[in-house]
Amino acid sequence: MVVISRERQVQAQRSMILVFFLQGFVVAAIIPRVPDIIRNIDVTFAHWGVISAFGAVGSAAGLFLSNRVVQRFGVKHVTMAAFGLVGIGTASYGWITDSTIYLVANVLVSMSMSVFIVAVNSQTVVLQTLSGRVIIGRFHAAWSAGAGFSALISGFLATVLPVGIHLTLFTVIGLSPFYVIVHKLLNRDEEVIAGANSVDKDVRWRHMPKRVYLLGIGLAVGVFPELAMWDWSSVYGRDVLGFDPTRAAMPYACFALAMITGRSLIDVIGRTIHLSQQAAFGGALSAIAMTVSILVGPGIVAHDPTLGLVFIGALWALAGLGTAAMAPAFLSSASIVSGMSVSAALTRMSVMQTVVIFTMKWLMGQTAESSGIDRAYWLTVVTWAIAAVLAAVVMRLTRRHHAGQVSSN
C-alpha cells in the first residue's frame, strides 16, 4: 500500500499555510484604497455596491467551473494559474478609470478567486483527512494574518503611493514567493492516493437535503460582515470618522488581527467547546461590539480622535474575534449532511452563499447611498445576529447527527 509520509504531509501543510498568507497579503492591499478606486472610476456608493455585488456572479461561474478544471489539471496547476490571474487583476484595479471595465475586471478576478479557493480548500480537506486532526483553523488564521498585515502596511502607503503603483507592487511581492512555495503542495499522484476512497454522490437540486440550505444561508450571513468590513471599512473611516487613509485602515487591521488570534485558537478551544458553539457565541459578541461602535464611536472620535481610534479599534477587534469561527464552523458542518458527499455539500453551500451575498452587497450599497455608510453598517449587526442563531441550530443538528451515528453502530 502506497502512503504519504508524515514528513511530506507536514511539508505540504506548511506550504499551504504560506499560500493562504500570500493570498490574504495580495488581495487585502485594496482595502485602504477603496476610496481612491471609487474616485478613479467616478461612481456613487450605490453603483459601487452593484459593482461589488457583481463579483458574486464571477464567483458563481468559478464554482461551476472549478471542479472540472481541478479534476483535469490537478490542484497545484489550477492554484498556480488562478492565483496568477487574481494577482494580475488586482494590480489592474489601480489603473482602471472606467466603471464598466472595472466591473468586468472584478467579475473575472472573482471567478479566478473562486476557482483558487475551491482548489486550495480541496487540498486542505485532503491534508486534514491525512493528519486525522482538525487543522482548518491554522489555514484561515494564515489568511487573516496576510490580510491584516497587508491592510496595515497599505494604510501607511496610501498617503505616499499612487493606487496603481501600490497594488502592482503588492502583487509582485506576493506572487514571487508564491510560485516557489506552490510547488511543495501535494501533486496529482499524491492527491489520488489520499483521496482514493472518496465517493462523490450526485444529488439533484430538487432532492437536496434541507440542511444544505441551512448551512448555505448560515455560511453567507456568517461571512458577509467580514466582506462588508473589507469593502467599506476605509470609506467608513473616512466619511463617518473623518480619519486620514492611515488611520482609516487601522480599525480593519485590528479586526483582521483579532481574527488571526481567534482562528489560531479554534483547535485548542475546540477540545472543550464545539466549533458551532464558538460561532454562536462569536456572532453575538460581534453584533454587540459593532452596535456599541456605531452608537458611541463617532461621538468619542469627535471629542478626542486618538481615544476614539483606540476605542473603535478595540471594539472591531472584539468583532473580529467573534467572527473567527464563523466560516470554519459552517464549512466543517458539511459533514452532517446525509445523502451527499462533503465535497458536493460544500459546492452547493458555496453556490447558495454566492446568491445571498450578492443580494446583501447590493443592499448595503443602496443603503450607503440613500442613508449613509453609518446606517449601512447596521446590516453587519443584523447578519452577525442571524449567523449566531443559525450556528446554535447547527450545533443541535450536529449533536443529533452524531447521536444517530452512535445508535446505528
C-alpha positions in Angstrom: 0.0 0.0 0.0 1.4 3.4 -1.0 1.2 6.1 1.7 2.2 9.7 2.1 4.9 10.1 4.7 4.4 12.3 7.8 7.3 14.5 6.7 5.6 15.1 3.3 2.3 15.9 4.9 4.0 18.5 7.2 5.8 20.0 4.2 2.5 20.3 2.3 0.7 21.8 5.3 3.4 24.4 5.9 3.3 25.3 2.2 -0.4 25.6 2.3 -0.2 28.0 5.3 2.1 30.2 3.3 -0.2 30.1 0.3 -3.1 31.3 2.4 -0.9 34.0 3.9 0.2 35.3 0.5 -3.4 35.2 -0.9 -4.5 37.4 2.0 -1.5 39.7 1.5 -2.2 40.3 -2.2 -5.9 40.7 -2.1 -6.2 42.8 1.0 -3.9 45.6 -0.4 -7.0 47.1 -1.9 -8.8 47.7 1.4 -7.4 51.2 2.2 -7.5 52.2 -1.4 -11.2 51.6 -2.0 -12.0 55.4 -1.7 -9.3 56.1 -4.3 -10.7 53.4 -6.7 -14.3 54.8 -6.3 -12.9 58.2 -7.1 -10.9 56.9 -10.1 -13.9 55.2 -11.7 -16.2 58.0 -10.7 -19.2 56.1 -9.2 -21.7 56.6 -6.4 -21.9 54.4 -3.4 -25.0 52.7 -4.9 -23.1 51.9 -8.1 -20.1 50.7 -6.1 -22.4 48.4 -4.2 -23.6 47.0 -7.5 -20.1 46.6 -8.9 -19.0 44.8 -5.6 -22.1 42.6 -5.7 -21.5 41.6 -9.3 -18.3 39.9 -8.1 -20.6 37.2 -6.8 -21.6 36.5 -10.5 -17.9 35.7 -11.2 -17.7 33.7 -8.0 -20.7 31.6 -9.1 -19.2 31.0 -12.5 -16.0 29.9 -10.9 -17.8 27.4 -8.6 -19.4 25.7 -11.6 -16.0 25.6 -13.4 -13.7 24.7 -10.6 -14.4 21.0 -10.0 -14.0 20.3 -13.7 -10.6 22.1 -14.1 -9.3 20.7 -10.8 -10.1 17.1 -11.8 -8.5 17.6 -15.2 -5.3 19.6 -14.3 -4.9 18.9 -10.5 -4.9 21.3 -7.6 -1.3 22.5 -8.0 -1.6 23.7 -11.6 -5.1 25.2 -11.1 -3.9 27.0 -8.0 -0.9 28.5 -9.9 -3.0 29.7 -12.8 -5.9 31.0 -10.8 -3.8 33.0 -8.3 -1.8 34.4 -11.1 -5.0 35.8 -12.7 -6.1 37.1 -9.3 -2.8 39.0 -8.9 -2.9 40.5 -12.4 -6.5 41.6 -11.9 -5.8 43.1 -8.5 -2.9 45.0 -9.9 -5.0 46.3 -12.7 -7.6 47.8 -10.3 -5.4 50.8 -9.6 -5.0 51.8 -13.2 -8.7 51.5 -14.4 -10.7 54.7 -14.8 -13.8 53.3 -16.4 -16.6 51.8 -14.3 -17.6 49.2 -16.9 -14.1 48.0 -17.4 -13.7 47.8 -13.6 -16.9 45.8 -13.3 -15.7 43.3 -15.9 -12.3 43.0 -14.2 -14.0 42.5 -10.8 -16.1 39.6 -12.2 -13.1 38.0 -13.8 -11.0 38.3 -10.6 -13.8 36.9 -8.5 -14.2 34.0 -10.9 -10.4 33.3 -10.6 -10.5 33.7 -6.9 -13.5 31.2 -6.6 -11.5 28.6 -8.6 -8.5 29.2 -6.5 -10.4 28.9 -3.2 -12.1 25.6 -4.3 -8.7 24.2 -5.3 -6.8 25.1 -2.1 -9.7 24.1 0.1 -10.0 20.7 -1.6 -6.3 20.0 -0.8 -6.9 21.4 2.7 -9.6 18.8 3.2 -7.2 16.1 2.0 -4.4 17.3 4.3 -6.9 17.4 7.3 -8.0 13.8 6.5 -4.4 12.6 6.3 -3.5 14.3 9.6 -6.5 12.9 11.4 -6.9 16.2 13.3 -8.8 19.4 12.8 -6.3 21.8 11.2 -8.6 24.2 9.3 -8.2 26.9 11.8 -4.5 27.4 11.1 -5.1 27.9 7.4 -7.8 30.6 8.0 -5.6 32.2 10.6 -2.8 32.4 8.0 -5.1 34.1 5.5 -6.2 36.6 8.2 -2.6 37.3 9.1 -1.7 38.1 5.5 -4.8 40.3 5.1 -4.3 42.2 8.3 -0.5 42.7 7.7 -1.3 43.9 4.2 -4.1 46.2 5.2 -1.9 47.8 8.0 1.0 48.5 5.7 -1.2 49.6 2.9 -2.8 52.1 5.2 0.5 53.8 5.7 1.5 53.6 2.0 -1.9 55.0 0.9 -0.6 58.5 1.7 2.6 58.3 -0.3 2.0 55.9 -3.2 -0.4 56.2 -6.2 -3.0 53.4 -6.1 -1.8 51.8 -9.3 1.8 51.5 -8.2 0.7 50.4 -4.7 -1.4 47.5 -5.9 1.1 46.4 -8.6 3.9 46.4 -6.0 2.0 44.2 -3.6 1.0 41.8 -6.3 4.7 41.4 -7.4 5.8 40.9 -3.8 3.1 38.3 -3.1 3.3 36.3 -6.4 7.1 36.0 -6.3 7.4 33.7 -3.3 4.0 32.0 -4.1 5.4 30.5 -7.3 8.3 29.0 -5.3 6.1 27.7 -2.4 3.2 26.3 -4.5 5.4 23.5 -6.0 5.6 21.9 -2.5 1.8 21.2 -2.4 0.6 17.6 -3.0 0.9 16.6 -6.6 -1.8 14.8 -8.6 -0.4 11.3 -7.8 -0.4 12.1 -4.1 -4.0 13.6 -4.3 -5.1 10.3 -5.9 -3.5 8.3 -3.1 -5.1 10.4 -0.4 -8.5 10.5 -2.0 -8.7 7.0 -3.4 -11.6 6.0 -1.2 -13.7 9.2 -1.7 -17.1 8.9 -3.2 -18.9 11.9 -4.7 -22.6 11.2 -5.0 -24.6 13.3 -7.4 -27.8 14.8 -6.0 -30.2 16.9 -8.0 -31.0 20.4 -6.6 -34.7 19.5 -6.0 -33.7 16.4 -4.0 -31.0 18.3 -1.9 -31.2 17.8 1.8 -32.7 20.8 3.7 -29.6 21.0 5.9 -27.6 22.2 2.8 -30.0 25.3 2.6 -29.5 26.0 6.3 -25.7 25.7 6.1 -25.5 27.7 2.9 -27.5 30.6 4.4 -25.6 30.4 7.6 -22.3 30.5 5.7 -23.4 33.5 3.8 -24.6 35.6 6.8 -21.5 34.5 8.7 -19.1 35.6 6.0 -20.9 38.7 4.8 -19.9 41.0 7.7 -16.2 40.1 7.1 -16.7 41.0 3.4 -18.5 44.2 4.4 -15.5 45.2 6.5 -13.3 44.5 3.6 -15.3 46.6 1.1 -16.4 49.5 3.3 -14.1 50.0 6.3 -11.9 52.6 4.6 -15.0 54.5 3.4 -16.5 54.3 6.9 -13.2 55.6 8.5 -13.0 58.5 6.0 -16.7 59.6 5.8 -18.1 58.8 9.2 -15.0 59.1 11.5 -13.1 61.7 9.4 -9.8 59.8 9.5 -6.9 60.1 7.0 -6.2 56.9 5.0 -3.6 55.7 7.5 -5.9 55.9 10.5 -8.9 54.7 8.5 -7.1 51.5 7.8 -6.3 50.8 11.5 -9.8 49.6 12.7 -9.8 46.9 9.9 -6.3 45.9 10.9 -7.5 45.4 14.5 -10.4 43.4 13.1 -8.2 41.2 11.0 -5.5 40.7 13.6 -8.2 39.6 16.1 -9.4 37.1 13.6 -5.9 35.7 13.4 -5.9 35.2 17.1 -9.3 33.6 17.2 -8.6 31.3 14.3 -5.3 30.2 15.8 -7.2 29.2 19.0 -10.0 27.3 17.3 -8.4 23.9 17.5 -7.4 24.5 21.2 -10.8 25.8 22.3 -12.5 23.1 20.2 -11.2 20.5 22.7 -13.9 21.7 25.2 -16.2 23.9 23.1 -17.7 22.7 19.8 -16.9 24.8 16.8 -20.5 25.7 16.1 -20.9 26.8 19.7 -17.9 29.0 19.3 -19.6 30.5 16.2 -22.9 31.1 18.1 -21.2 32.9 20.9 -18.9 34.8 18.5 -21.7 36.0 16.4 -23.4 37.5 19.4 -20.2 39.1 20.6 -19.5 40.6 17.1 -23.1 42.0 16.9 -22.8 43.6 20.3 -19.3 45.1 19.7 -20.4 46.6 16.4 -23.6 48.0 17.9 -21.6 49.9 20.5 -19.1 51.0 17.9 -21.8 52.5 15.7 -23.7 54.2 18.5 -20.8 55.5 20.6 -17.6 55.5 18.5 -18.2 58.6 16.3 -19.0 60.7 19.3 -15.8 59.8 21.1 -13.8 60.4 17.8 -15.4 63.9 17.6 -14.3 64.7 21.2 -10.8 63.0 21.0 -9.7 61.4 17.7 -6.9 59.4 19.3 -9.1 58.0 22.1 -11.8 57.3 19.6 -9.5 55.4 17.3 -8.4 53.2 20.2 -12.0 52.7 21.4 -13.2 51.7 17.9 -10.1 49.6 17.3 -10.8 47.6 20.5 -14.5 47.1 19.5 -13.6 46.0 16.0 -11.0 43.6 17.5 -13.8 42.0 19.5 -15.9 41.8 16.4 -13.0 40.1 14.6 -12.5 37.7 17.4 -16.2 36.8 17.3 -16.1 36.3 13.5 -13.1 33.9 13.7 -15.1 30.7 14.0 -17.9 31.6 11.6 -16.7 30.3 8.2 -14.8 27.3 9.7 -17.9 26.3 11.7 -20.4 26.3 8.8 -17.8 24.8 6.3 -16.9 22.0 8.8 -20.6 21.2 9.4 -21.0 20.0 5.8 -20.2 16.6 7.2 -23.6 16.4 8.9 -25.4 16.4 5.5 -26.7 12.9 4.9 -27.0 11.6 1.4 -24.3 13.8 -0.1 -20.5 13.7 0.0 -18.8 16.5 1.9 -17.4 18.0 -1.4 -20.8 18.0 -3.0 -22.4 19.7 0.0 -19.7 22.3 0.1 -20.2 23.1 -3.5 -23.9 23.6 -3.1 -23.4 25.6 0.0 -21.0 27.9 -1.8 -23.4 28.5 -4.7 -26.2 29.5 -2.2 -23.7 31.7 -0.3 -22.9 33.5 -3.5 -26.5 34.3 -4.2 -27.2 35.6 -0.7 -24.0 37.6 -0.5 -24.8 39.2 -3.9 -28.1 40.4 -2.5 -26.6 41.6 0.7 -23.8 43.6 -1.0 -26.3 45.2 -3.3 -28.5 46.2 -0.3 -25.5 47.6 1.6 -24.5 49.8 -1.4 -28.1 51.1 -1.8 -28.3 51.8 1.9 -24.9 53.6 1.9 -26.0 55.8 -1.0 -29.5 56.6 0.3 -29.0 56.8 4.1 -25.2 56.9 4.7 -22.5 54.4 5.3 -23.0 54.7 9.1 -26.6 53.3 8.7 -25.5 50.7 6.2 -23.2 49.2 8.8 -26.2 48.1 10.8 -26.5 45.4 8.2 -23.4 43.7 9.7 -25.0 43.7 13.1 -28.2 42.0 11.7 -26.3 39.3 9.8 -24.0 38.6 12.7 -27.1 38.1 14.9 -28.7 35.8 12.4 -25.5 33.8 12.0 -25.3 33.3 15.8 -28.8 31.9 15.8 -28.2 29.6 12.8 -24.9 28.4 14.4 -26.8 27.4 17.5 -29.3 25.5 15.3 -26.4 23.7 13.6 -25.0 22.8 17.0 -28.2 20.9 17.9 -28.3 19.2 14.5 -24.7 18.2 14.9 -25.4 16.5 18.2 -28.4 14.8 16.8 -26.4 13.6 13.8 -23.6 12.1 16.0 -26.1 10.6 18.3 -27.8 8.9 15.4 -24.4 7.5 14.2 -23.6 6.1 17.6 -27.0 4.4 17.9 -26.8 2.9 14.4 -23.4 1.4 15.3 
